[in-house]
Amino acid sequence: MSTSVQDPPSLPSWDLSELYHAVDDPRIDQDLTSALEKAQRFESIYRGKISQPGISSQELLLALDAYEGLLRNQSRPGCYASLHYSTDTTDTARGALTQKVREIGSKISTHLIFFDLELAKLPLESFDRLLSDNCLDKYRHYLEQQQALAKHYLSEAEETVLEETANCRGRAFKRLFTEVTSRMKFKFEKEGQTTELTQSELLAYSYDADRSLRQQASQSLAAELQNNAHVLTFIHNTLLHEKQISDRLRGFEHPESDRHLSNELDKAVIDTMTEVCVKNFDIVHEYYDLKRRLLGLDSLAHYDRYAPLRPQKQQIDYNEARQLVISAFQRFSPKMGDMVKPFFEKDWIDVPPKPGKRSGAFCAAVTPDHHPYVLLNYTGKARDVMTLAHELGHGIHDLCAAQNHYLDYHPVLPLAETASTFAEMLVFEKVQETLENPEEHLALICEKLEDTFATVFRQISMFRFERRLHETRRQEGELTTERINVMWQEAMQEMFGPSLTLGEDHQWTWLYIPHIVNTPFYVYAYAFGELLVLALYARYRQEGESFLPKYFELLSAGGSQAPARLLQTLGFDIASPAFWQGGCDLIRANLEKAKLLASRQVS
């Protein structure tokens, strides 16, 4: 029986009834049937017409409006199934609904595949003519993206086969990964009593002041991951090979090329950001050498990374966390404070850790005309407060972006991490101002540095690991768990250098990271977002209230502009190494503050 840090009934769960009432709600089948019929009707009307060189802008506008509406309506059953399933992956009815919605979604997609393919076939001169008409302005960005994607599309027959078989290929293995990792139970002994914890409950001990408990949590995590290593490694190998085939067929030069394209970023920009971050790994080395001295240890192990430097409250009540986040948002902008309140008041957040629930946290957007939902695994730790702020930052971003149509609603991943990271910064500043004790001030700065390292340098290390993982799989074939363990240790140890030793337990930890499985090369978006937010926050400190309209305009853009173009309006050149170095310099400045505070304590 799983034991939670806080009794689950005392924490709120989300209310999904605005979507559907239950897995057997008859409206689900009605909406799926309606979506399929509309897709078939759309195909019968527009097939063969979109690719005609003489198509008028008004004809294309009508087609795009209909297409956007189809995708918007189709998304609701899928969102409900995914959200409902994520809170209990052991429930077979929820799993069956998820699979059913995916399978019918594939049927619907087969009737829509022709649309983007025909857009891609339009001659360049026809595209230019159409885009010169103002009536298509709202779809300009989407159409430009279709031009960029055109050369990577396969034939309609091939695309149809890939879509119809997706649920028994990659999507199936991703679902299996979620179910395996969500069902894991971790044995843990405390005060003479052995219990079984969820992954989220276990990882909370990574922040415990008791070193023996941190070490035990590391050992328990490794033991359970090792027990499941065979199936998890097989899932990874299968997905790596599937992507290799897909990249070859679609003509992507590098394993990460499709992610760059979907993020609307040049490879050179991400390579530059990566190189700058690697050159600044010494910040991590210096910090952990300082932390070792502050902890009074001869050496640091991986389970000491998040050891607290100040006495921790046994538990931070969820209502206290709620008030802290609302207050920080309200102080920045009354508008932001008002936007976040419905998440709490209308149960848009699922808070408690539970057996079978997905680990970690996320914010799920639905459609521009429906609010997002947030999933947490709140264990009452200080880090959970920052996670709450992070996910609600995503929620604010979604609400701001709701002015866009569905095709431009979702911001690309690197910009999607902007509002979330900015929200964390607001809460950090709020907490920092309440501290008068120098020891607490030092501890808070150190906690912030560790969070920043996890968001910037660790994610860049993971990105480099992913690149090596894909390239090695393509060169050597199926990889053993032990082979991947070595690559993982080498990639992560480089970030820490000699300041911290990654023990044997750490080598298994790549096995449970969902982004590697679900969204390859997602991780560099975190580093992008954090370094961008450092620049944005510095601008906010300089400009004060006059910065607010610019910030909300950035969020309101959603996915309607490419990152480079959107950020250029703020005076940021993301192609320049100096931009990324500026962010690293701000991280280094916090390190120097920590060193100064530590020297005063010693003296």
VENRAFEN-V268633 format. One record per residue. PSI is psi as a letter, one per 30 degrees, with the letter a starting at -180 (none if undefined). BURIAL is + if it has 9 or more other ideal C-beta (glycine too) atoms within 8 Angstrom, else -. Layout:
PSI/BURIAL + PSI/BURIAL
//
This chain:
k/- + k/+ + k/- + l/+ + e/- + k/+ + j/- + e/+ + f/- + f/- + k/+ + k/- + l/+ + l/+ + j/- + g/+ + f/- + f/- + d/+ + l/+ + e/- + l/- + f/+ + g/- + k/- + f/- + f/- + e/+ + e/- + e/- + e/+ + e/+ + e/- + e/+ + e/+ + e/+ + e/- + e/+ + e/+ + e/+ + e/- + e/+ + e/+ + f/- + e/- + f/+ + k/+ + f/- + e/+ + e/+ + f/+ + k/- + f/- + g/- + k/+ + l/- + e/+ + e/- + e/+ + e/+ + e/+ + e/- + e/+ + e/+ + e/- + e/+ + e/+ + e/+ + e/+ + e/+ + e/+ + e/+ + e/+ + f/+ + f/+ + e/+ + e/+ + e/+ + e/+ + e/+ + e/+ + e/+ + e/+ + e/+ + e/+ + f/+ + f/+ + i/+ + f/+ + f/+ + j/+ + e/- + e/- + e/+ + e/+ + e/+ + e/+ + e/+ + e/+ + e/+ + e/+ + e/+ + e/+ + e/+ + e/+ + e/+ + e/+ + e/+ + e/+ + f/+ + f/+ + f/+ + e/+ + f/+ + e/+ + e/+ + e/+ + e/+ + e/+ + f/+ + f/- + k/+ + l/- + e/- + e/- + e/+ + e/+ + e/- + e/+ + e/+ + f/+ + f/- + k/- + f/- + f/- + g/+ + e/- + f/- + g/+ + e/+ + e/+ + e/+ + e/+ + e/+ + e/+ + e/+ + e/+ + e/- + f/+ + e/+ + f/- + f/+ + k/+ + a/- + l/- + e/- + e/- + e/+ + e/+ + e/+ + e/- + e/+ + e/+ + f/+ + f/- + e/+ + f/+ + g/- + c/+ + e/+ + e/+ + e/+ + e/+ + e/+ + e/+ + e/+ + e/+ + e/+ + e/+ + e/+ + e/+ + f/+ + f/+ + k/+ + k/+ + k/+ + k/+ + k/+ + k/- + k/- + h/- + g/- + k/- + k/- + l/+ + k/+ + l/+ + l/+ + e/+ + e/+ + e/+ + e/+ + f/+ + f/+ + f/+ + f/+ + g/+ + k/+ + f/- + j/- + e/- + e/- + e/+ + e/+ + e/+ + e/+ + e/+ + e/+ + e/+ + e/+ + e/+ + e/+ + e/+ + e/+ + e/+ + e/- + f/- + g/+ + e/+ + e/- + e/+ + e/+ + e/+ + e/- + e/+ + e/+ + e/+ + e/+ + e/+ + e/+ + e/+ + e/+ + e/+ + e/+ + e/- + e/+ + e/+ + e/- + e/- + f/+ + h/- + k/+ + e/- + l/- + e/+ + g/+ + e/+ + e/+ + e/+ + e/+ + e/+ + f/- + f/+ + h/+ + k/+ + k/- + e/+ + e/- + e/+ + e/+ + e/- + e/+ + e/+ + e/+ + e/+ + e/+ + e/+ + e/+ + f/- + g/+ + f/+ + f/- + e/+ + e/+ + e/+ + e/+ + e/+ + f/+ + e/+ + e/+ + e/+ + e/+ + e/- + e/+ + f/+ + h/- + l/- + e/- + l/- + k/+ + l/+ + f/+ + g/+ + f/+ + e/+ + g/+ + k/+ + k/+ + g/+ + l/- + k/- + k/+ + k/- + e/- + k/- + j/+ + k/- + e/+ + e/- + e/- + e/+ + e/+ + e/- + e/+ + e/+ + e/+ + e/+ + e/+ + e/+ + e/+ + e/- + e/+ + k/+ + e/- + e/- + e/+ + e/+ + e/- + e/+ + f/+ + e/+ + f/+ + e/+ + e/+ + f/- + g/- + h/- + g/+ + k/+ + j/+ + e/+ + k/+ + k/+ + l/+ + k/- + f/+ + k/+ + k/+ + l/+ + b/- + l/+ + l/+ + k/+ + j/+ + k/- + d/+ + l/+ + f/+ + g/- + k/- + l/+ + l/+ + k/+ + k/+ + k/+ + l/+ + i/+ + j/+ + g/+ + g/+ + l/+ + e/+ + e/+ + f/+ + e/+ + e/+ + e/+ + e/+ + e/+ + e/+ + e/+ + f/+ + e/+ + e/+ + e/+ + e/+ + e/+ + e/+ + e/+ + e/+ + f/+ + f/+ + f/- + l/+ + l/+ + e/+ + f/+ + g/+ + e/+ + k/+ + l/+ + l/+ + e/+ + e/+ + f/+ + f/+ + g/+ + e/+ + e/+ + e/+ + e/+ + e/+ + e/+ + e/+ + e/+ + e/+ + e/+ + e/+ + e/+ + e/+ + e/+ + e/+ + f/- + f/- + k/+ + f/- + k/- + e/- + e/+ + e/+ + e/+ + e/+ + e/+ + e/+ + e/+ + e/+ + e/+ + e/+ + e/+ + e/+ + e/+ + e/+ + e/+ + e/+ + e/+ + d/+ + e/+ + e/+ + e/+ + e/+ + e/+ + e/+ + e/+ + e/+ + e/+ + e/+ + e/+ + e/+ + e/+ + e/+ + e/+ + e/+ + e/+ + f/- + e/- + f/- + a/- + k/- + k/+ + l/- + e/+ + e/- + e/+ + e/+ + e/+ + e/+ + e/+ + e/+ + e/+ + e/- + e/+ + e/+ + e/+ + e/+ + e/+ + f/+ + b/+ + f/- + f/+ + k/+ + k/+ + j/+ + l/+ + e/- + e/+ + f/+ + f/+ + f/+ + f/+ + f/+ + f/+ + g/+ + j/+ + e/+ + e/- + e/+ + e/+ + e/- + i/- + k/+ + g/+ + e/+ + e/+ + f/+ + e/+ + e/+ + e/+ + e/+ + e/+ + e/+ + e/+ + e/+ + e/+ + e/+ + e/+ + e/+ + e/+ + e/+ + e/+ + e/+ + e/- + e/- + f/- + b/- + f/- + f/- + f/+ + e/+ + e/- + e/+ + e/+ + f/+ + e/- + e/+ + e/+ + f/+ + f/+ + b/+ + g/+ + f/- + l/- + k/+ + e/+ + e/+ + e/- + e/+ + f/+ + e/+ + f/- + g/+ + g/- + k/+ + j/- + f/+ + f/+ + k/- + f/- + e/- + e/+ + e/+ + e/+ + e/+ + e/+ + e/+ + e/- + e/+ + e/+ + e/+ + e/- + e/+ + e/+ + e/- + e/+ + e/+ + e/+ + e/- + e/+ + e/+ + e/- + e/- + e/+ + e/- + none/-
//
